[in-house]
Amino acid sequence: MKKITIKSIALLMGLLIILFLGCKKKDLVANVDSDYQYLPQDVKQSCTVSDAVFNSWFAGKKATENGLVSPANSVTFPHNNNCDFYQWSEQMFLWITSPSSGQYGNKGTIMESPVFYNVSPQDPVTGKRKLTAHQPNVLLNAASTINQSGPNRLPVLIDKSGKMFEIESQKKDEKVKNDANKLVLLGSVKADAKGIHSFLDTKGNIIKKPKPVIDSKIKPSEVVQEFKVGAKSIFLDSNGNEVESEQGQAGSHGALMGENQSLVYYITMVNDVYAYYLTGVNEGKLNGNQFPTTASARDSILAYAKTKGWATPPDADALAMEIKTSWVEVKDLPNPETYVTIEATIPTYDKTNPNKWVENGQTTAKLALVGMHVVGSVAGHPEMIWATFEHEKNSPNSAYAYVDKNNKIKQVAADTGKGWLFNGNANDTTGAQNIQNMRVKDNTILITNAALTSPTARRIMAWGVASNTPPNAEDKTPADSNSQIISINNSVRSKLVGNDIRKNYLLIGATWTFGGAAPNGNVYPYGGTNGDAIGTGQLSNSTMETYVQSPSSASTEQNAISCFSCHSNSNNNGVLPDDLSHIFEDLLPLPANNKRVIK
């Protein structure tokens, strides 16, 4: 045997160190993100899930790898503090993405099971949508655009200060008011060499101090009129001031493409309770003043369904739910094993013209889940909880702060570099970001610049709150709020067993209103009354609100944007489903012979 010398020991130790440093974190530590620790691990544990509670979420009362999770009981929802809302959100997401088994069937995920119905895009003629029951061996249909509209159901524009407006399109015989407040038929709008615009009547005379005629009834002061200047558009507010938007921030029918060169596809669904309630309201059999939040409201829906001979919802205590999902093709993803996947039908395009892709058919594709809005009514909150989730590799965050275990505020720099699906090479918070290069019109994708193929998506408010204002009465600083979201993400991810695929998704945040009151359009603390958006009140999903984020992490009363900025009607005093859910008014009721198979 060779004699072991101090020198040989030193060489051996050096080799071990090299091998250690050469390994990726995922090879060394359990429950970490792919190549690095994405979430701070020294965060204050201000919102967690106990082992006992987490195990109780699973159908078998014990956490298992990719196991079936039961939905949260929305009828008995406690709503005592922020963490109750975040726990509800986490449990619902785990339920929706659970592999189907038992009464749900044995194929796909819960969202593909008969518990959910697909919501069709609006019919181009009638504007109506249809509900389609999920059936075994029938693929879901995905669209390549998502409608991001305001409370008047109009497209959205974000101006350079971050304030949100809705856009009324220019009509064929458009009239404007002149300086004498008289209506004048508009002939044209022209720009001089300096870019100054002049409004001319049909005789070519200049219209002095033109003001648009705003038809919208909800917050007309926050609506602009679009006017065409050649191939471009300009926008005037109700006072005649020109509103300038950031590049690519006007319009709601945007398209998004990932680094794998896949378009993002969208599917909207509602659960059986929502579908039954909608149909009962349409028939005048159920109270349509608000979504169900109580046991008695649930029982009324079940009794109505029984009169129709429809299958009893197996999860009636989930109450009414609407989910919006975003997907990319699995093809060419660098880490496809980390995504929840489905088979679906997607549109195909003739790409002969690189700046104009024309839809020409459909094909079947395997899709990977990149984002999800989870929305549901619960006890005490008819305005619903609005939560959102994203895959951890979607988009970089802007800088944010959190509170550590020693109650010290720590700063996290903006994410940079490569490796993001929707940002080819992230810089910091300066420079181009969330630039809309693709929009959809009449089943055609119009591309501003075919050379700009790399997406620039970024979450401006990393965990749904601005950096300079308290987001709710419970969290005194934005750092406190961020810590709650980070800590519950860490808690849930650490308790998911083995290689559970749901570890790869993050709760970005959830919002609801102060007091469960009708949304007033304000974001806490600017309104100071019931109805303010609280929780993580300025929530965005980088795959669904990519182009309707405020351009700065700071916010003011004027540019604070929440889910309820669009999903509300501050002109009435209620929480009408029509105001909250943009699909409710357009949806046709279920047919009398509604059939679905639930074991």
Beta strands, then each sheet from edge to edge (+ up, - down):
strand 1: 116-119
strand 2: 131-133
strand 3: 140-141
strand 4: 156-159
strand 5: 164-168
strand 6: 175-177
strand 7: 183-191
strand 8: 197-201
strand 9: 211-212
strand 10: 223-229
strand 11: 232-236
strand 12: 245-250
strand 13: 265-271
strand 14: 321-329
strand 15: 341-353
strand 16: 356-378
strand 17: 381-391
strand 18: 400-403
strand 19: 409-412
strand 20: 438-441
strand 21: 444-447
strand 22: 505-513
strand 23: 533-535
sheet 1: 2+ 1- 13+ 14- 16+ 15- 3-
sheet 2: 2+ 1- 13+ 14- 16+ 17- 22+ 23-
sheet 3: 2+ 1- 13+ 14- 16+ 21- 20+
sheet 4: 11+ 10- 5- 4+ 12-
sheet 5: 8+ 7- 6+ 9-
sheet 6: 18+ 19-
end
